[in-house]
Amino acid sequence: MTSLEITNNADNKNASCLINRRQFLLNSSTAAIASFVPVVIYNQVGEAQSLTAKMVKYPNRQLTKLSELKVNEPININYPDDGNNTAAILVKLGVPAGGGIGPDEDIVAFSYYCSHQGGPLQGTYKAVDEHRVLGPCPFHLSLFDLTRHGILVSGQAYQSLPQIVLEMQNDNVVATGIMGLLFGRTDNLIATARG
């Protein structure tokens, strides 16, 4: 009998308190997990808090004209430049949207790259009833709601799609910045950290 096993004499007078390796590992891992359980304390239970979205300012760029847009017919754009990971969708949704511009507040633009692992979302726009979504991502099936600032509906992503901030200048639709981080663009991350 080794010292790592529980020993028990026949007369039970000299019972040992030694445990085997498996019991030790199970007990120590349970204790470790219990010691790292996060505690969440709510200062104002049940009250929603508003947060200011961080926007990275880029040079203004005219994208199209309002008079050329048709409901649920997206156009492909590049913003903030013509570099890597800048392909985006610009669409007149036909229903009001968060961050939407125009007379009906329904014109929005979002990055075509999934915020999870950069999966391409080109050609995945869908309009069903009042829903307007982009996805699912071919990598992990993330689906994003374009009427609610590109928030994740389902899938593996944990951030909303980066939304391109738009303005109307007469009949022109103009991009002025981006809310969120563009996948694969470290300069976008650095600009957010400075801002």
C-alpha positions as CSV (number, residue, x, y, z in Angstrom):
1,M,0.0,0.0,0.0
2,T,1.4,3.4,-0.9
3,S,1.2,6.6,1.1
4,L,-1.1,8.2,-1.5
5,E,-3.9,5.7,-0.9
6,I,-6.3,5.8,2.0
7,T,-5.3,3.2,4.5
8,N,-7.6,1.5,6.9
9,N,-6.5,-1.2,9.4
10,A,-8.8,-4.1,10.2
11,D,-9.3,-2.9,13.7
12,N,-9.9,0.7,12.5
13,K,-7.7,2.1,15.4
14,N,-5.0,3.6,13.1
15,A,-7.1,5.0,10.2
16,S,-5.0,7.3,8.1
17,C,-6.1,10.7,6.7
18,L,-4.1,10.4,3.5
19,I,-5.9,10.8,0.2
20,N,-5.0,9.5,-3.3
21,R,-3.8,11.8,-6.1
22,R,-7.2,11.8,-7.9
23,Q,-9.1,13.0,-4.8
24,F,-6.5,15.7,-4.2
25,L,-6.7,17.0,-7.7
26,L,-10.5,17.0,-7.7
27,N,-10.7,18.7,-4.4
28,S,-8.1,21.3,-5.2
29,S,-9.6,22.2,-8.6
30,T,-13.1,22.6,-7.0
31,A,-11.6,24.9,-4.4
32,A,-9.8,26.9,-7.1
33,I,-12.9,27.3,-9.2
34,A,-14.9,28.4,-6.1
35,S,-12.3,31.0,-5.2
36,F,-12.5,32.7,-8.7
37,V,-16.3,32.9,-9.0
38,P,-17.0,36.5,-10.0
39,V,-19.3,38.5,-7.8
40,V,-21.5,41.1,-9.5
41,I,-22.8,43.9,-7.5
42,Y,-25.5,46.2,-8.9
43,N,-25.6,49.7,-7.7
44,Q,-28.9,50.5,-9.4
45,V,-30.8,47.2,-9.9
46,G,-33.2,47.3,-12.9
47,E,-32.2,50.7,-14.1
48,A,-30.8,51.0,-17.6
49,Q,-27.8,53.2,-18.1
50,S,-27.0,55.0,-21.3
51,L,-23.5,54.9,-22.7
52,T,-21.8,57.1,-25.2
53,A,-20.7,55.1,-28.3
54,K,-17.1,55.6,-29.2
55,M,-16.7,56.9,-32.8
56,V,-13.4,56.9,-34.7
57,K,-13.3,60.0,-36.9
58,Y,-12.1,59.5,-40.4
59,P,-12.1,61.9,-43.4
60,N,-15.6,62.6,-44.8
61,R,-16.3,60.6,-48.0
62,Q,-19.3,61.0,-50.3
63,L,-20.8,57.5,-50.8
64,T,-23.9,58.0,-53.0
65,K,-27.0,60.2,-53.5
66,L,-30.2,59.8,-51.5
67,S,-32.2,60.0,-54.8
68,E,-30.3,56.9,-56.1
69,L,-31.1,54.6,-53.2
70,K,-33.9,52.0,-53.4
71,V,-35.4,50.2,-50.4
72,N,-33.7,46.9,-49.7
73,E,-31.3,47.2,-52.5
74,P,-27.8,47.4,-50.8
75,I,-24.8,48.9,-52.5
76,N,-21.2,48.0,-51.8
77,I,-18.9,50.7,-50.6
78,N,-15.4,51.0,-49.1
79,Y,-14.8,53.1,-46.0
80,P,-12.7,54.6,-44.5
81,D,-10.3,54.0,-47.5
82,D,-9.8,51.4,-50.2
83,G,-7.5,49.3,-48.1
84,N,-7.9,45.9,-46.5
85,N,-11.1,45.1,-44.5
86,T,-12.9,48.2,-45.6
87,A,-15.7,46.6,-47.7
88,A,-19.1,47.7,-46.3
89,I,-22.8,47.7,-47.1
90,L,-24.9,50.8,-47.5
91,V,-28.7,50.2,-47.6
92,K,-32.0,52.0,-47.3
93,L,-33.9,49.5,-45.0
94,G,-37.4,50.8,-45.4
95,V,-37.9,50.8,-41.6
96,P,-36.3,53.2,-39.0
97,A,-33.0,52.1,-37.7
98,G,-30.5,53.0,-34.9
99,G,-28.1,55.6,-36.4
100,G,-30.2,55.8,-39.6
101,I,-30.3,59.0,-41.6
102,G,-32.5,60.4,-44.3
103,P,-36.2,61.5,-44.1
104,D,-37.2,58.0,-42.9
105,E,-34.1,57.5,-40.7
106,D,-33.6,54.2,-42.5
107,I,-30.2,54.6,-44.3
108,V,-27.4,52.8,-42.6
109,A,-23.9,51.4,-43.4
110,F,-21.9,48.6,-41.8
111,S,-18.7,46.7,-42.2
112,Y,-18.9,43.5,-44.3
113,Y,-16.5,41.7,-41.9
114,C,-17.9,39.7,-39.0
115,S,-16.6,41.2,-35.7
116,H,-15.8,37.7,-34.4
117,Q,-13.1,36.4,-36.9
118,G,-13.6,38.6,-39.9
119,G,-15.8,36.2,-41.9
120,P,-17.1,37.8,-45.1
121,L,-20.8,38.9,-45.0
122,Q,-21.1,40.1,-48.6
123,G,-24.4,38.9,-50.2
124,T,-26.0,37.9,-46.9
125,Y,-28.4,40.9,-46.4
126,K,-32.0,39.8,-45.8
127,A,-35.2,41.7,-45.3
128,V,-38.0,39.6,-43.9
129,D,-41.1,41.3,-42.5
130,E,-39.8,44.1,-40.3
131,H,-36.4,42.4,-39.8
132,R,-33.2,43.5,-41.5
133,V,-30.2,41.3,-40.9
134,L,-26.7,40.7,-42.2
135,G,-25.5,37.1,-42.0
136,P,-25.2,34.4,-41.1
137,C,-21.4,34.5,-41.1
138,P,-20.0,31.5,-43.0
139,F,-17.5,30.9,-40.2
140,H,-19.7,30.5,-37.1
141,L,-23.2,31.6,-38.2
142,S,-23.2,35.0,-36.5
143,L,-26.3,37.1,-37.5
144,F,-26.5,40.9,-37.0
145,D,-29.6,43.2,-36.7
146,L,-29.1,46.3,-38.9
147,T,-32.0,48.1,-37.4
148,R,-30.4,48.1,-33.9
149,H,-26.8,49.3,-34.6
150,G,-25.7,46.0,-36.0
151,I,-26.2,44.1,-32.7
152,L,-25.6,40.4,-32.6
153,V,-28.7,38.3,-32.9
154,S,-27.1,34.9,-32.8
155,G,-23.8,33.2,-33.2
156,Q,-20.3,33.4,-31.8
157,A,-19.5,37.1,-32.2
158,Y,-19.4,39.1,-29.0
159,Q,-19.5,42.6,-30.5
160,S,-21.8,44.4,-32.8
161,L,-20.8,45.0,-36.4
162,P,-18.9,48.3,-36.9
163,Q,-21.4,50.9,-38.0
164,I,-20.3,53.6,-40.4
165,V,-21.6,57.0,-39.2
166,L,-23.5,58.8,-41.9
167,E,-24.7,62.3,-42.5
168,M,-26.9,63.9,-45.1
169,Q,-25.4,66.9,-47.0
170,N,-28.2,68.0,-49.4
171,D,-28.8,64.9,-51.5
172,N,-25.5,63.4,-50.7
173,V,-24.9,60.5,-48.2
174,V,-21.6,61.1,-46.6
175,A,-19.6,58.8,-44.2
176,T,-17.8,60.6,-41.4
177,G,-16.5,57.9,-39.0
178,I,-16.9,54.4,-37.6
179,M,-18.5,53.2,-34.3
180,G,-16.7,50.0,-33.3
181,L,-13.5,48.3,-34.3
182,L,-12.9,47.2,-37.9
183,F,-11.7,43.6,-38.0
184,G,-8.0,43.4,-38.7
185,R,-7.3,47.1,-38.6
186,T,-5.0,48.0,-35.7
187,D,-5.0,51.6,-36.6
188,N,-8.7,51.7,-35.8
189,L,-7.9,50.2,-32.4
190,I,-5.2,52.8,-31.8
191,A,-7.5,55.7,-32.8
192,T,-10.1,54.4,-30.4
193,A,-7.7,54.2,-27.5
194,R,-6.6,57.8,-28.1
195,G,-10.1,59.1,-28.4
